[in-house]
Amino acid sequence: MKALLGDVLTAIVTPFGRDGSVDFERFRELAQHLVERGSDGLVVAATTGESPNLTDDERVELFRVAVDALRGRGTVVAGTGTYSTAHSVHLTREAHELGVDGFLVVTPYYNKPPARGIVEHFRAIADVSDRPIVVYNIPGRVVVNIEPETMIELAGIPTVRAVKQANDDLVQARRIVDEAELDLYAGDDNLVLPFLELGGVGGVCVHTHVAGPQVKTMIRAFREGDAETARQIDEELEPVYELLKVQTNPIAIKAALNLLGHDVGGLRLPLVEADEGEVSRIRDCLERLGVLSTAVV
């Protein structure tokens, strides 16, 4: 089953210049590079894009640049979810007007709403656009897990079409596919293959910044019935899974991109750049992955 928004979605980093401002031109170049290297689309201004540290104006401009840069060659999924329903509705309306293809909406964080509050949050956001919503369930960051029963209720909202599930509970993942009947995306990169085996469609990934073609080939092989090749590629991707554990995302992937010559700059506080020891570990992972000499943007 092919996903509405694409099988491989890269949660793109937000490049910063030396002065800490968003480097929109570098973002444009990276966006184009990623869709040429295995990504069917991009998720813009989400966790990996450092959304908590972006102003609304910066987020909206990133959406605009992504739509303009890809021009239909890949989907643009706007990260419009926050802990405030009113704020999420505002960002979703703005992104809709810019022509994005869909929205990634995270579980409202910090304020820990009950299940019925989560459903009403998504219902309010859905009211301002007819484009698909991807529910982002990441209990490790927001504390609250969206249980399968709530996912089934969310599936009753016509534009809720998919789930980015950053939860390794395979029983819950199967219920999302079988009972909620939503497109299931792996929210952790090492879950792409296990979720495919459950009927998932692909992943919203970070590692595809540096391993996009391999991930695309793995998904294609699995879809074509070659599970052995898919498993072999998954094993070969172990260094990049290890890379992402070096430090809190997106610290490690930004360091990796800089090592590869993509010059995405640093991070905004409270996130900090990888230290010397971490950079050494990241370099080792890239070398074992076999991409350190890859041509750059």
N, C-alpha and C positions, 0 to 999 in steps of 0.2 A: 504494500500500500504506500503510495507516494503522498507525502505530507503537503498540505495546502500551501504552507509557507516555505517549503524546501526541507530536504533531509539533513543538510549540514548548515547550521546557523552558527556563525562565529560571534561571540559576545566581544565586540571590538573594544580595544583600549582607547582611551582619550589621550592623544599626544599633547605634551606641554612644551612650550618654548623655554628658553633660559630664564625668562622673567616670570615664569609660572603661568603665563596666559595660555589659553587653548590654541594649539597650532592647527588651524583648520585646513591649511594646505597639506600638511603632513597627514592629517586624518583622511583627506580626500585620496591621497596617493595610496595610503595603506588600505582603504576600503576597496579601491580598484584592484590592488594586488591580491587581496584575499579572495575576491570573486573569480579571479583568474587562477587561483590555486586551491580549488576544491570547495569553496563555500558557495552554497546556493543563496545565501542571504546573510544579513548582518543584524545583530541586536545592538542597538545604539543607546548609550547612556544608561547602562544597567550596572550591576555590581562591578564587573571588570572595567567598565568605563568610568568608574569612580563617581557614580551619580550623586552620592550624598555631598560631594564637594564641588558640584557644579551649580551655577546659578540657573534660574529658569531661562534666561536669555541665551546662555551657553548651550543648554540642552536643546532648545528649539533651533538654534543655528546648526548644531550637529545633525539634527534631523533633516534640516533643509539641505545641507551639504551632502549628506548620504544619498538622499533622493536624487539630487542633481548629478552626483558622481556616478551612480549606478545606472540611471536612466533605463530601468527595467531589466537590466542584465542580472540583477539579483534582487531579492526582496529586502525591504527595510522594515524592521520591527522596532518600534520606538519603546524604550523603557520609560513608561509614564506612571508607574506605581510608586506611591509614597505611603507614609503612615496616615496621611490625611486624605479623606475621600474627596473633599472639595478641591484640594490641590491636584490630586490625581485626575479628576474630571477636567480641570483647567488644562493640564498638560496634554491629556488625550485629545481634547478639542483642538488645541493648537497643532498637534501632530497630524490629526486628521486633515486639517486644512492645508497642510504642506504635502499631502499625498502619500504618506507612509502606507505600507501594506498591512500592518497589524500592530498590536501593542503587547508588550510584556508587562504584566501587572503583578507585582510581588505581594505576598500576604502582608497586610498592614503590620508594621513592626513596632516594637517598643510598647504600644498601648494594649497589646494582648486582647483583641476583641473575641467574644464568643463566636461560635460557628455562624449563628444567624446574622451577626454583625458583618462577618466576612462576606456572606452571600449578598447582603444589602450593599456593601462596598462595591462589589463587582457589578451588581445590577445598575447602580448609579453611573458607573463608568460606561457600561454597555449602552446606556441611554443616549450617549452623545456621538456615537459612531456606529456605522453598519459593518465595520471591518473587524476581522477576527482578533480575539483576545487569547493570549497564552497565559494561563495561570502559572505563577512562579511560586512553587512550594519549596522553601528552603529553611526547614526548621532549625538547622544549625546556626543560622544568622538571626532569624526573627523569633525564635523560641517556640512559636505556635506551629504545630503540624496540621495541615488540612487533611482531615481524615477522609477515607474513601466515601463515607456516607455524605459528607459535605461536597466532595467532588461530584458525586452523582447529582446533587441538588444544583451545583453550579452549571452542570451540563444542560440543565433545563433553560439556561439563558441562551438564546439563539446564537449570539456571536461568540460565546465561550467555546472555542474549538480545540484547544490543546492545553497540555500541561508540561511545564518544565519541572521535572521532579528531581530535586537534589536531596533525595532520601533513598538509601540503599535497601529499603524494605521491599523485597521482590513480591511479597504477597499483596502489599498495597499497590504496587505498580501494575500487577496483573488485573486488579480490580478496576483500576482506571481505564484499562483497555477493554475489559470484558463487560463491565457494568456501567461505567460512565460513558464508554464509547467515544473517548476523546483521543486525539493524537497524543501519543506519549513521547516526549523528548527526554533524554538523559540530561540531568542538570549537573552531574559530575562526570567528567570525561571518561573515567574508567568504567562507567555504567552503560556506555553506548551499546556494546555487544550484548551484555546480559539483557538489556531492555529490548533489543531487536529480537532476541530469542523469546521474549514474552509477547511480541506483537507491536513493539514500539516502532516509531518511524525514523528515529535518528537522534541527534543531540544538539543542544545549544552549548557550544563548546568554547573552551579557552585554548586548548592545545592545538586547535586548527590554525592558530596564528603561525605555527611553525611546522605543523604536520597535516595540513589540509588535504593534500593529494592522497596520503596514506589512509586517512579516515574515510574519504570519499570512496576509495577503492575497497576498503573493508566493508562498507555498507553495501556497495554494489555486488560484491562477491556473495555476501550473505543473501541478498535478495535473489540472486541467480541460482541459489541452492548450493553454493560452494562454501559450506560452513567451515571446512578445514582451512581454506585460505583465509577466511575471515578471522579465525582463531589465531592463525600464524601471525597475521598483521597485528592483531591485538597484543600478542606477546612481544612483537617488535616495538610496539609503542610504549613498553614499560618505562624506558628512560624519561619520556615526557610526562608520564603519570608521576614519576618520582620528582621531576623538576617542579611540578606544581605544588608539591608538598614542602618545598624548601622554605617557603615563607608565605604569609597571608596573600591571597590573590587581591590585586594584580601585581604585587611586588615582583614575584619571580618571572612572570611572563613579560613584564616591561624590561627587566634586566636581560632576558633572553633576546628580545627584539633588538635591544641596543647592541648586544654582542653580535647579532647578525647584520648590523648596519642600518637598521630601520630608523634609528634616531627618534624614538618616541618621547625622549626626555624623562623627567623624574615623576614624582608623585606629589600630591598636595597633603599636607598634614591633616590628620594625624598619621597618615601613611608615610613611610620613609623608604628610601632606596635600599636595595640589597647591600649588605656590607661585603667586605672583601672575601670572607670565607664563603658566604652564600653565593657570590658571583662565581667563585671557583667551582662550587658544586653544580651550579647551573651550566657552566661551560662544559663540565664533564658530561652532564646529561645530554647536551646538544651534540657533543662529539660522538657519544655512543648511539645517539639517534641517527647520526650521519648527515646532519644538516648544517653544520657550522660553516661549511664552504659554499652554501647555497647562494645563488645570485640574489641581490637585495633590490629594494625598490629604486 
